[in-house]
Structures are given as structure tokens and as C-alpha cells.
Amino acid sequence: MIRTNFVLLLLACAACASAAPSTTFHKDVEPLLQAHCQTCHRPGEIGPMPLLTYQQTRQWSAAIKEAVMLKKMPPWFADASAHQRYKEDLSLSNLEMETIRKWVDAGSPEGDPKDAPKPRTFLEGWNIGKPDLIVSMPEAYRIPATGTVEYTYLIIPSGFKEDTWVKAAEIRPGNRAAMHHAILFARTPGSKWLAEYPPGVPFVPAARPGSKHRSSDGDRTIEGSLADEWIVGYVPGRRPEPLPDDTAFLVKAGSDFVLQIHYTPNGKESTDLTKVGLVLSRQPPAHRAFIAGVVNNKFSIPPGAPDYKVNGSLTMASDAKVLAAGPHMHLRGKSMLMRVTYPTGESEVLFDVPRYDFNWQQMYAFASPTSLSKGTKIEITAAYDNSPNNPHNPDPTATVEWGDQSWNEMALGTFTLQIDRDADLDALFQKPAKKPRDVAAN
Ligand code: HEC
């Protein structure tokens, strides 16, 4: 008996010894880099170094292991165990993380180039197909070599004479290497949001004189609905999320587009000329896409508080489907969870972002839309770190309230709804919903 086991053991060992080095670059790691890293880590993109070849990757192997094991890379912060059904999930599985760890620990062997997958090709040009309309910055914006650039805004009149339905939209940065995110909003006629700034000239909103903590976003964000609509966002490495068929965003006649860009200086002075492509719907669609938010703008984070919680909630007054959702906080934002509780009492997590990163503003799109029937409650729980241990904290001695500057805070969980084309936005959520005026006045 003992003898047989011994022989079997010897046989097993012989098999493993004759196998090629177990984890190699070409066989195991390169396919992962193609699928999870190269959209950003290639020349001209935001990743600080290319990870296309063995030589390029090898010299970074220690940093790669660290970034991957700490889940800093790839940038994907929604915990998959909370909600399994995301589209285009960038994250690595535990098994894939383990592959990278093993490869680095084995001394980053190259392996046989014959095992290499075909190089990945990347789509250049519009992902949404040929746009009907291109909204462009009037001239290139100069990005400094170093320092921090606050969120920069540009107002571009749409010139739309009638209500227009946008089926697909895509932001194409002129300078991907220096752009951390961008968002295109449609500002409805009469809105006071950023009304003091002229169109066509990029600007960084200033704090309003006489106001402690409000300048721009305060007028835009009302509880329940965002009065001036978010049309499309750009985050490095993600393709624009297609809307379901027969669904489009409504841009009212006479609206202005507002482009918000977060530039991140990368060591060389450079310029950016960003364009936004829009595919329009000839006929009004059956459904409207509408981005709404759960907001709490009445909080006060004490100085030094390491884990200050802010909650917010909203209840559906009509039926809708939710297509995507994501957190929005600023530099003290630590984590956010969004949960829906159906009228049956059952509940589900839409996203759980346990380690929020202000630099990566992401919306997480669901593989299949979730139905929110009338009476469904949507809640957010946000946590903030206002202690000196938060390396991003601009001032741990400050009491922090709502405001759009990065040194103020926000507690905003956004989500994209699919609603009837003619749905009454005022009847979407149970009262009390705030009017923009009420929020602007406080
Ligand atoms: C969505 C774009 C994107 C993707 C995808 C991405 N990265 Fe990154 N990576 C960045 C950016 C941008 C930085 C610079 C730091 C920052 O902004 O967070 C970075 C930084 C890094 C660093 C740190 C470099 C340093 O200076 O120490 C490593 C290592 C890294 N990435 C590895 C990876 C690996 C491995 C993958 C895939 C598993 C990956 N990244 C996927 C954008 C990306």
C-alpha cells in the first residue's frame, strides 16, 4: 500500500518537472494585459507606461503585482460580489490576480513567444458610428505641465430649435494622456446653473461671493432629479455605454451643452481639443433615458472624523428600469453603497464601492436592467475620511459641507433610468422632492 503511493508520487513529480515553467508572460500574463490593461497602458493613452511587450512589462513587474494585489489596478472599484451583473467589468478575478502574483514571484519568465496571443487591435475613430452632430471645444485648451487643475467647464450653445433626442453620444478627448474624466450635460433654458459664465470660454467656477459653500453644482443637483441633464461621460478605458433600443436622452430646444473636464497634468505642458459626437433619433423613441440622483446635501463632517456616514434615500412614485449607477463624492469620499428595497421587502445592492477613488469617476452599467416598481426605495450610504490619515484630504481641520469644489463634499448616488418618453419627471419620485430654487437658497 505504502509502496504504491510512493510510486504514484514519483510519477506525479516526474510529470510536473517535465512541464514548461508554469506561469509565463506569453501564455498566461499577456492575455490578461490585453483584456484588462492595454486600453490605457499603450502609447497616447492615460496609463503612465505601455504594457504591450514583454520588455515593457517586465521592468514594471513588482509595481504590477502590488497594484493588482491591492486592487488599485485595473481601476474598477465596484465589489463584484455585491452585484454580479455588470457590463464590461474591467476587474480581475481572484484566479487572474493569482496568475499575476505567481508570474512575478517566479521572476517574471517570458516563456515561449509561440504561446503569445495575437496582438490586440484597438478601434480608432467613433465607437458609436458616424455622429449626426459633433460638438467641439472652440479652441484648444492649454494644460500645464504640473500642479492640480480644478474641474474645468465649457458652455457650448446647442443651437437646437426643437426638442432633440440623442440616441448615442461619445466624448473623444483630444489628449487622452491628460484627461481623467469628462462629462457632457445639457442645461435647460432658464437654468441658473453656471449662468454667470459666458459660453465658449473654458473656466473654473469660483466660490460665489457671500456664500460659504456653493457655486455651481448646487443649482444643478436637486433631490431626485438632476435638473440639468447628464448626457454622457468619458472615463479612460471604457467604451460609451449603448442605450437599449428605442431609448434616447431628451435635449430640450434652446439648451446649452456644458462640458466638465478633469485634466490631470502629466509632466509636460500640452493642449486638448475635445469633441463630442451625437447620434440623433429621427423620431421620438418609446423610452427616455434620464439620469437621476439620490442626494443628501445637508451634512456637516466634523474636523478629523475618520469615518463619517451620510445617508440619503428616494422612493419611486412610478415604474422605471435602472440601467447603470455610480457614486459621486470628492476628496474625502471613502466608500458608497447603493441599495434598492422593493415594495415586497426584498432588497438588492446596485453597487458597493468599498474604496472610493475621486480620480476614477465611474458609472457601473448592469448586464440586464433592473426594474424599479412604484414604491421601491433607493438608498445610499456614503462614508468620508476627514482625518489626517487620508492622503487626499485638503484640510483635516475643516468642517466640511456640500459644495461643488473638491474641498467641499457631495453625497450623490447617480443612476440612469429608462422611463416612458412622456413620463412626468415631477411624478417620478415621491415627495418631498426639492425644487432647484429651494436648494440654491440654502
Ligand atoms: C482605465 C485605464 C487603466 C487601466 C485599464 C489600467 N490602468 Fe494602470 N494606470 C492607469 C493610470 C491613469 C495610472 C496612473 C495612476 C492613476 O491615475 O491611478 C496607472 C498606474 C498603474 C501602475 C502604477 C505605476 C506607478 O507609477 O507605480 C501600475 C503598476 C499599473 N497601472 C498597472 C496596471 C495593470 C497591470 C493593469 C491591468 C491589470 C492596469 N494598470 C489597468 C490607467 C489604467
Residues whose N, C-alpha, C, O or C-beta is under 5 A from the ligand:
A	BS01	HEC	H36 C37 C40 I46 G47 P48 A63 I64 A67 M73 P74 P75 P236 G237
